[in-house]
Amino acid sequence: MAATYDALLRLLCPHVLGRKSGRLRVFCYQFGGNSNSGLAVVSEGMGGWRCLAVDKLSQIELRADAWHTEPRSPRQTRIVSMPTLSPKTTRKKGSEAVAAATGAPE
């Protein structure tokens, strides 16, 4: 998906939707676009794990890009303390999955 976060375009593959400190967050792999902290060079090009506040995402666009990911460390796996959605918890896709997790209309 493509989205704007902190006024920067980000290309993201969302992995887990959940809550941290009561705030809805998405744990995702950023594989392109821009970042205030920069993107690491990885085997597929550029990328890095991000835990982003959902309410700060705007101009969200679902895209048909290839799926991007890399192994997570145990610390990264626990970044979202209360997972709402992950590949293990649902088979729904796109806006249907977000609507199910957040109670928002599709």
Secondary structure, DSSP 8 states (H G I E B T S, - for coil): -EEEETTEEEEEEEEEEEEETTEEEEEEEEEEE--TT--EEETTEEEEEEEEEGGG-EEEE------------HHHHTSSSEEEE-TTT----HHHHHHHHH----
